Amino acid sequence: KNSRTFTDKMTKTKYDPVVRKHVEFKETKIK
């Protein structure tokens, strides 16, 4: 578990297989 993931509750760091790197996913109500 990354400590930087818990620094901001609204921001999650996920691995994107498409670009082969970790990108920040900001939780917004787009769904």
PDB file with SEQRES, HELIX, SHEET and CRYST1 records, atoms N, CA, C and O in Angstrom:
SEQRES   1 A   31  LYS ASN SER ARG THR PHE THR ASP LYS MET THR LYS THR          
SEQRES   2 A   31  LYS TYR ASP PRO VAL VAL ARG LYS HIS VAL GLU PHE LYS          
SEQRES   3 A   31  GLU THR LYS ILE LYS                                          
HELIX    1 AA1 SER A    3  THR A    5  5                                   3    
SHEET    1 AA1 2 THR A  11  ASP A  16  0                                        
SHEET    2 AA1 2 LYS A  21  LYS A  26 -1                                        
CRYST1    1.000    1.000    1.000  90.00  90.00  90.00 P 1           1          
ATOM      1  N   LYS A   1       0.843  -1.202   0.000  1.00  0.00           N  
ATOM      2  CA  LYS A   1       0.000   0.000   0.000  1.00  0.00           C  
ATOM      3  C   LYS A   1       0.874   1.247   0.000  1.00  0.00           C  
ATOM      4  O   LYS A   1       1.809   1.375   0.791  1.00  0.00           O  
ATOM      5  N   ASN A   2       0.554   2.140  -0.887  1.00  0.00           N  
ATOM      6  CA  ASN A   2       1.327   3.370  -0.986  1.00  0.00           C  
ATOM      7  C   ASN A   2       0.838   4.391   0.025  1.00  0.00           C  
ATOM      8  O   ASN A   2      -0.366   4.594   0.184  1.00  0.00           O  
ATOM      9  N   SER A   3       1.780   5.033   0.710  1.00  0.00           N  
ATOM     10  CA  SER A   3       1.395   6.042   1.691  1.00  0.00           C  
ATOM     11  C   SER A   3       0.894   7.293   0.992  1.00  0.00           C  
ATOM     12  O   SER A   3       0.097   8.052   1.543  1.00  0.00           O  
ATOM     13  N   ARG A   4       1.376   7.500  -0.236  1.00  0.00           N  
ATOM     14  CA  ARG A   4       0.985   8.700  -0.981  1.00  0.00           C  
ATOM     15  C   ARG A   4      -0.464   8.583  -1.465  1.00  0.00           C  
ATOM     16  O   ARG A   4      -1.093   9.581  -1.817  1.00  0.00           O  
ATOM     17  N   THR A   5      -0.976   7.366  -1.476  1.00  0.00           N  
ATOM     18  CA  THR A   5      -2.349   7.156  -1.915  1.00  0.00           C  
ATOM     19  C   THR A   5      -3.316   7.679  -0.852  1.00  0.00           C  
ATOM     20  O   THR A   5      -4.431   8.102  -1.159  1.00  0.00           O  
ATOM     21  N   PHE A   6      -2.865   7.641   0.402  1.00  0.00           N  
ATOM     22  CA  PHE A   6      -3.741   8.020   1.500  1.00  0.00           C  
ATOM     23  C   PHE A   6      -3.585   9.490   1.884  1.00  0.00           C  
ATOM     24  O   PHE A   6      -4.246   9.978   2.801  1.00  0.00           O  
ATOM     25  N   THR A   7      -2.707  10.180   1.173  1.00  0.00           N  
ATOM     26  CA  THR A   7      -2.504  11.594   1.485  1.00  0.00           C  
ATOM     27  C   THR A   7      -3.717  12.400   1.064  1.00  0.00           C  
ATOM     28  O   THR A   7      -4.148  13.309   1.774  1.00  0.00           O  
ATOM     29  N   ASP A   8      -4.262  12.064  -0.089  1.00  0.00           N  
ATOM     30  CA  ASP A   8      -5.462  12.754  -0.551  1.00  0.00           C  
ATOM     31  C   ASP A   8      -6.562  11.723  -0.760  1.00  0.00           C  
ATOM     32  O   ASP A   8      -6.410  10.779  -1.535  1.00  0.00           O  
ATOM     33  N   LYS A   9      -7.657  11.917  -0.064  1.00  0.00           N  
ATOM     34  CA  LYS A   9      -8.729  10.933  -0.092  1.00  0.00           C  
ATOM     35  C   LYS A   9      -9.433  10.919  -1.444  1.00  0.00           C  
ATOM     36  O   LYS A   9      -9.993   9.903  -1.856  1.00  0.00           O  
ATOM     37  N   MET A  10      -9.397  12.057  -2.124  1.00  0.00           N  
ATOM     38  CA  MET A  10     -10.116  12.170  -3.382  1.00  0.00           C  
ATOM     39  C   MET A  10      -9.272  11.723  -4.571  1.00  0.00           C  
ATOM     40  O   MET A  10      -9.774  11.586  -5.687  1.00  0.00           O  
ATOM     41  N   THR A  11      -7.984  11.496  -4.317  1.00  0.00           N  
ATOM     42  CA  THR A  11      -7.104  11.129  -5.423  1.00  0.00           C  
ATOM     43  C   THR A  11      -6.584   9.710  -5.241  1.00  0.00           C  
ATOM     44  O   THR A  11      -6.021   9.369  -4.201  1.00  0.00           O  
ATOM     45  N   LYS A  12      -6.776   8.902  -6.250  1.00  0.00           N  
ATOM     46  CA  LYS A  12      -6.275   7.530  -6.197  1.00  0.00           C  
ATOM     47  C   LYS A  12      -5.250   7.302  -7.298  1.00  0.00           C  
ATOM     48  O   LYS A  12      -5.386   7.808  -8.412  1.00  0.00           O  
ATOM     49  N   THR A  13      -4.222   6.530  -6.962  1.00  0.00           N  
ATOM     50  CA  THR A  13      -3.212   6.234  -7.965  1.00  0.00           C  
ATOM     51  C   THR A  13      -3.405   4.814  -8.464  1.00  0.00           C  
ATOM     52  O   THR A  13      -3.266   3.854  -7.706  1.00  0.00           O  
ATOM     53  N   LYS A  14      -3.725   4.688  -9.733  1.00  0.00           N  
ATOM     54  CA  LYS A  14      -3.942   3.368 -10.311  1.00  0.00           C  
ATOM     55  C   LYS A  14      -2.968   3.121 -11.449  1.00  0.00           C  
ATOM     56  O   LYS A  14      -2.455   4.061 -12.057  1.00  0.00           O  
ATOM     57  N   TYR A  15      -2.715   1.844 -11.733  1.00  0.00           N  
ATOM     58  CA  TYR A  15      -1.819   1.498 -12.824  1.00  0.00           C  
ATOM     59  C   TYR A  15      -2.605   1.343 -14.117  1.00  0.00           C  
ATOM     60  O   TYR A  15      -3.554   0.563 -14.194  1.00  0.00           O  
ATOM     61  N   ASP A  16      -2.195   2.098 -15.130  1.00  0.00           N  
ATOM     62  CA  ASP A  16      -2.874   2.024 -16.421  1.00  0.00           C  
ATOM     63  C   ASP A  16      -2.070   1.157 -17.373  1.00  0.00           C  
ATOM     64  O   ASP A  16      -0.982   1.542 -17.802  1.00  0.00           O  
ATOM     65  N   PRO A  17      -2.605  -0.020 -17.707  1.00  0.00           N  
ATOM     66  CA  PRO A  17      -1.920  -0.986 -18.581  1.00  0.00           C  
ATOM     67  C   PRO A  17      -1.736  -0.439 -19.994  1.00  0.00           C  
ATOM     68  O   PRO A  17      -0.852  -0.876 -20.731  1.00  0.00           O  
ATOM     69  N   VAL A  18      -2.564   0.503 -20.351  1.00  0.00           N  
ATOM     70  CA  VAL A  18      -2.518   1.055 -21.703  1.00  0.00           C  
ATOM     71  C   VAL A  18      -1.270   1.914 -21.895  1.00  0.00           C  
ATOM     72  O   VAL A  18      -0.566   1.794 -22.898  1.00  0.00           O  
ATOM     73  N   VAL A  19      -1.011   2.771 -20.926  1.00  0.00           N  
ATOM     74  CA  VAL A  19       0.139   3.668 -21.037  1.00  0.00           C  
ATOM     75  C   VAL A  19       1.337   3.127 -20.265  1.00  0.00           C  
ATOM     76  O   VAL A  19       2.426   3.700 -20.287  1.00  0.00           O  
ATOM     77  N   ARG A  20       1.101   1.995 -19.574  1.00  0.00           N  
ATOM     78  CA  ARG A  20       2.144   1.334 -18.783  1.00  0.00           C  
ATOM     79  C   ARG A  20       2.754   2.244 -17.723  1.00  0.00           C  
ATOM     80  O   ARG A  20       3.967   2.249 -17.511  1.00  0.00           O  
ATOM     81  N   LYS A  21       1.892   3.014 -17.061  1.00  0.00           N  
ATOM     82  CA  LYS A  21       2.387   3.848 -15.968  1.00  0.00           C  
ATOM     83  C   LYS A  21       1.268   4.132 -14.973  1.00  0.00           C  
ATOM     84  O   LYS A  21       0.089   3.917 -15.255  1.00  0.00           O  
ATOM     85  N   HIS A  22       1.672   4.624 -13.798  1.00  0.00           N  
ATOM     86  CA  HIS A  22       0.675   4.940 -12.779  1.00  0.00           C  
ATOM     87  C   HIS A  22       0.129   6.338 -13.008  1.00  0.00           C  
ATOM     88  O   HIS A  22       0.877   7.303 -13.167  1.00  0.00           O  
ATOM     89  N   VAL A  23      -1.175   6.418 -13.020  1.00  0.00           N  
ATOM     90  CA  VAL A  23      -1.808   7.710 -13.248  1.00  0.00           C  
ATOM     91  C   VAL A  23      -2.742   8.046 -12.098  1.00  0.00           C  
ATOM     92  O   VAL A  23      -3.258   7.153 -11.426  1.00  0.00           O  
ATOM     93  N   GLU A  24      -2.959   9.344 -11.875  1.00  0.00           N  
ATOM     94  CA  GLU A  24      -3.830   9.774 -10.790  1.00  0.00           C  
ATOM     95  C   GLU A  24      -5.275   9.843 -11.236  1.00  0.00           C  
ATOM     96  O   GLU A  24      -5.617  10.481 -12.232  1.00  0.00           O  
ATOM     97  N   PHE A  25      -6.114   9.165 -10.465  1.00  0.00           N  
ATOM     98  CA  PHE A  25      -7.536   9.207 -10.768  1.00  0.00           C  
ATOM     99  C   PHE A  25      -8.250  10.025  -9.703  1.00  0.00           C  
ATOM    100  O   PHE A  25      -8.360   9.600  -8.553  1.00  0.00           O  
ATOM    101  N   LYS A  26      -8.728  11.184 -10.085  1.00  0.00           N  
ATOM    102  CA  LYS A  26      -9.459  12.007  -9.129  1.00  0.00           C  
ATOM    103  C   LYS A  26     -10.931  11.624  -9.156  1.00  0.00           C  
ATOM    104  O   LYS A  26     -11.572  11.626 -10.207  1.00  0.00           O  
ATOM    105  N   GLU A  27     -11.452  11.294  -7.981  1.00  0.00           N  
ATOM    106  CA  GLU A  27     -12.833  10.837  -7.901  1.00  0.00           C  
ATOM    107  C   GLU A  27     -13.805  11.995  -8.094  1.00  0.00           C  
ATOM    108  O   GLU A  27     -13.946  12.871  -7.241  1.00  0.00           O  
ATOM    109  N   THR A  28     -14.467  11.965  -9.239  1.00  0.00           N  
ATOM    110  CA  THR A  28     -15.485  12.976  -9.496  1.00  0.00           C  
ATOM    111  C   THR A  28     -16.756  12.278  -9.941  1.00  0.00           C  
ATOM    112  O   THR A  28     -16.715  11.166 -10.467  1.00  0.00           O  
ATOM    113  N   LYS A  29     -17.871  12.928  -9.732  1.00  0.00           N  
ATOM    114  CA  LYS A  29     -19.141  12.296 -10.072  1.00  0.00           C  
ATOM    115  C   LYS A  29     -19.435  12.422 -11.561  1.00  0.00           C  
ATOM    116  O   LYS A  29     -20.265  13.226 -11.986  1.00  0.00           O  
ATOM    117  N   ILE A  30     -18.736  11.611 -12.336  1.00  0.00           N  
ATOM    118  CA  ILE A  30     -18.937  11.634 -13.788  1.00  0.00           C  
ATOM    119  C   ILE A  30     -19.772  10.429 -14.211  1.00  0.00           C  
ATOM    120  O   ILE A  30     -20.353  10.397 -15.295  1.00  0.00           O  
ATOM    121  N   LYS A  31     -19.812   9.438 -13.315  1.00  0.00           N  
ATOM    122  CA  LYS A  31     -20.484   8.189 -13.658  1.00  0.00           C  
ATOM    123  C   LYS A  31     -21.940   8.452 -13.983  1.00  0.00           C  
ATOM    124  O   LYS A  31     -22.680   7.521 -14.298  1.00  0.00           O  
TER     125      LYS A  31                                                      
END                                                                             
